[in-house]
Amino acid sequence: MEIAGNAFLVTGGSSGLGAACIERIVAGGGFAVIADLNPPAQERKQVKFVKADVTSEADMRAAVEAAAGFGGLRGLINCAGIEHAERVVGKTGPHDLAAFTRTIQVNLIGTFNATRLAASAISQMSGLEDGEKGVIIITSSIAAFDGQVGQSAYAASKAGVAGMVLPMARDLARSGVRVAAVAPGVFDTPLFARLGESVRQSLAAQVPFPPRFGKPDEYASLVLEIIRNRMLNGAVVRLDGGLRMAGK
């Protein structure tokens, strides 16, 4: 799948990892639709913004339909997500059930909602080389495999996301749609910007090499390779500098 001339939908595309993907798509001659609750920092003719909650069917249908204005949808990059940290049993009692449910709703169900609607639209496109019609890229996390203390909700949501990749790739194979995921480690995004500097330095020091936070553009670079390389299908790729998270 080429970037040039094709349209891609990016959830959470106004900031962080999603915004880096938008930059790469535009630089590559592609078009993008941002589905986010907040507008992007700048407006460009190659990019449309649709205010959307990934858990809303109506919102995501509108975002998918917006891609029709660019001649049809060829790819979805799922970057929207939230984080929640809380122990199963804390000093004030058991984990808040509403917070757990909300994390699953946004990260897991929201990803599935966007994927099912985008995949349906992509499957109606004409086939290209090897019969490929498009690609779905999902953002998991190394927390899916190395969840830390207080990450039950977040790790569960990201493990669920990773677990969907292979069966969805198998489901969509007959439609010419690939599915793959990236599991980032610690990246310099708004999510981690909220942490104190001492915590950030501690996390960065745990990365074997390079001993720093990942750059959003490094994530976007891998996303573009997944788009381009038709043999990348049904896989969850860790992007973490060799980091294996400690218990806490």
N, C-alpha and C positions, 0 to 999 in steps of 0.2 A: 504494500500500500504506500503510495506516494503522499507527501504532504501537500505539494503544490496543486492548487486547483480544487482541493477537497475540503469539506466542512467537517468540523469536529465539535462535539458538545463537551464542555468541561464543567463539572459541578465543583463548587468552591473555587471558581476560577478568578475571583477578584483579589486573592491574596495567597501568600505562601507557595506551596507546591503547584497549585492550580495556576496561579499567575505566571509562574516560570514556564509552564507548558504553553500558555497563551503566547508568550514571547517567542518561543521556539516555532510555534505554528505560524505565526505572522511572518517571522523571518524566513520561514521555508516556503512562503507563497500560498499558505493555506488560509482558510476562513474559520472563525470560531464563534460559538455561542456560549456565553457564560451564564450558568444557572447558579445564582447565589442570592443570599438575602441582602447583601450589600453591593453597591455598584463598584466597578473598577475605578482605579485612580485616574484613568484617561479614556477618552472615547476615540475609536479608530474605525475607519470605514470597513475594515476586514473583520470587525468584531461586533457582535450584537450582545446586549445584556438583557436577560430575562430575570426579573425578581422571582425566585423560586425556592420553595422548601422541598428538599428531596423526598420528604415523607408524604408529600401531597401528589396524588395522581393528576389532578387538574394542572398544577403548576408544572410538573414534568412533561405532561403532554404538550403544554404551551411551548416549553423549551425545545422539545423535539420538533415541533411544527415550525419553530423559528428557523431551524436549519434548512427547511425547504426553500427559504429565500436565498440561500446560497447554492441551490441546485441539488439539494439532497444531503443526507447525513451519511458519513462514512466511518465515523468513530466516536466513541464515548470514553472520556477519561474521568473516572470517579475520584475526586479529591475532597469532597465535602465530608466533614466529620467533626465530632466533638470528643473531648477527653473528660474523664471523671476519675478522681482518686479518692478512695474511701475503703477502709478495712471492713471485712465481713462483720466483725464485731469490734466496735470502737469504744471509746471512753463513755460515750453517751448512749450506747445501745447498738442494735443491729443496723446493718447497711440500709440506707434509705431505698425502699423498693422503687419509688418513682424515679429516682436518679438512675438506677440500674435499667429500668424500662426505657427511659429516655435515651440512654446511651445506645442500647440495642436498636431502638426505633430509628435513630438517625444513622448510625454507622452501618448497621447490617440491613435493616429493612429499607432504609433510604437508598442504599447502594443497589439492592435488588430491584426496587421500584424503578430507579433510573435505568438500570440495565435491561429490564424486561421491555420497557417502552422504547428505548433506543434500539434494541436488537430487533424488535418488530419492524421498525422503520428501515433499518439498515438492510434487513433481509429482503426488502422489496426493491433494492437497488439492482442495477445490472451487474453481472459478474465481470471481474477484471481478470488479470493473469491468474491461472490455477483456479479460476472460478471464485476468487475472493471478492466478497462484497463489503467487508468492513472489519473493524476490530473493537473489542471492549477491553479497557484497561481499568483495573481495580486497585485501590490503595489499601493494602493490609498494613501490618506493622510487625517489627520483631517482637512486640509484646504478645503477639499471637503464639509465640513459641517460648519466650523468655519473660513471661509476665512477672512483674515485681509485686511486692507488698502493696496493697491498696489498689491494684489494677484489675480486680476481678471483672468489673463491668467492661472496661476498655479492652482487656485481653480477650474476653468472651466475644465481644463484637468483632474484633479483628480476626480472631480464630474462625469465627463463622464466615467472614468474608473470604478468608483463604480457603475454607472448605468448600465454598461454592464454585471455585474456579474450574476444577476439572469436570464436574458434572455439567456445568453450563457450557464448557467447551465441547463436550460430547453432544449435548442437546443441539447446539447451534452449528455443528459441523455440516449438517446437511443443508444449512442455509448459507454456507460460505462465510460465516462470521467466527473469528478467532476470539478467545478470551484468555487473558493473562493478568497477573498481579505483580505489583512491586511491594515488598515489605521493607520500608525504610527503617533505619536506625534513628539516631538523634540528628535532626536537621534544624537549621537556623530558620525557623518559621515563627509566626505569631504565637503558636501553641507553646513553644519552648521559650519565647521571649518573655513570657510572664514569670518565669522562674527567676529566683535570685541569682546574682552573678556567681556566688560561691557554688551553688548547685549546678549551674551551667558549666563551670570550670571542672567540677568533679565528674560530670557526665562526659565531657570532651576528653578528659584524661583517661577514661576507661576504653576509648576506641583504640585498638591496636595500631592501625595505620590507615590513613593519617590521623593523628591524635587531635581531632577537632570535630566540630559539628559539620554535617554535610551541608552543601550548598543547594538551594532549590534548583538551580540550573543543572546540577548533577543528576537530580531526580528526573528532570525534564529530558535530559540527554538520553537516559535509559528508556523513557517513554517513547521517544522518537525511534529508537532502535527497535522496540517492540512493534511499533506501527510499520516500520519498513521491512522487518524480517518475518516472512510468512511461516517459518518453522518455529517461531516462538508462540506456542499455543498450549493451554492447559497447565501452565507453569506459574509458580510463585517464586519470584526472584528476590533474594535478600540484597539490600543495598545499605550496608552498615559498617564498612571498614573493618570487618572481622569482629565486631562487637557481639558479645554474648552477655546479656544483662545479668548482673548479680541479683540476689534476692531482694535487696533494698539499697 
